[in-house]
Amino acid sequence: MRALWGHLAVAGAYAIFGLNIVFCKDIANAALVSPIVLFTLRAIGASLLFWGLDLVRRCFTSAPVAEEKVSGGDLLRILAASALGLFVPQLTFLKAITISTSIDTAIMGTLSPIFTMFFAFFFVGEPITGKKAGGVALSFCAVLFLIFNSFHATPSAASPAVTAPLGWALLLLNSLSFSLYLGLFRPLINRYSVMTFMKWMFLFSLLMSLPFSMKGMLAMDWSIIPGKVAWEIGYLIFFATFVAYFLIPFGQQRIRPTLVSLYNYLQPIIATFVSIWVGLDVLTWQKVLAISLIVAGVLLVNRSRAARS
């Protein structure tokens, strides 16, 4: 039963992320909220929810719960972790989605486990086997194929949008930054409870974003935001930020990391079907081939990890 709850939690989190891609694209198309303002709204919401829930947990549980103390040195490390794990990845994603298709965004997101493998090799000494190298090469070729075809495509009635070169660069930076965060700060992540770590992570990311977003937030006319867009922003704040960041650590405590990483491939599946359904994107044979090759490559990597576990 413990493993079942772990599977359900991780599957739920990545299903949320898949819908998040589609909703972010719809918000971007409305052109009413800038990426940095949207990021700040997510950081405000998540900070209030994590700090508030931690206060409720300590005040109203049957047994007294002591506040988990974080040392000054670890606060500086969490600040750096917040920059690499929240500020840079989310801001690059929110900017990239304005100049990228939702399916391409989802496909590029599947590269994170590959980059994480490299950073794990450099920072914690996890060996790179032949299967891992082969999986990386296969996935890398798939992405090059997808980018090459995107650069040579033009918008048409059948394919209304293509991903811009800057979009590819931002999506690549997004994956690299988050993977580096996982590789560098894994010991720090394991040192504290999810509640304590996340409340500081989101508070620091909020403080980092405010100097860049305050002018835009004050200048915005919030009354012109349609109800649909407002509901999508609410989904981003509550589900894609607060709930998802709860579910993944919950699942990691109950199932093997190899299994957790495999659920990452729910994102392109969900984002693809929903994007096509609502008319935000179209599915081409190039994208089907790229998704298949990337998934095959990462399965090779994960088979190698599983064999060593």
Secondary structure, DSSP 8 states (H G I E B T S, - for coil): -HHHHHHHHHHHHHHHHHHHHHHHHHHHHHT-S-HHHHHHHHHHHHHHHHHHHHHHHHHHSSS--------HHHHHHHHHHHIIIIIHHHHHHHHHTTSS-HHHHHHHHTTHHHHHHHHHHHHH-----HHHHHHHHHHHHHHHHHHHHHHT----SSS-----HHHHHHHHHHHHHHHHHHHHHHHHHHHS-HHHHHHHHHHHHHHHHHHHHHHHHHH--GGGS-HHHHHHHHHIIIIIIIIHHHHHHHHHTTS-HHHHHHGGGHHHHHHHHHHHHHTS----HHHHHHHHHHHHHHHHHHHHHHHH-
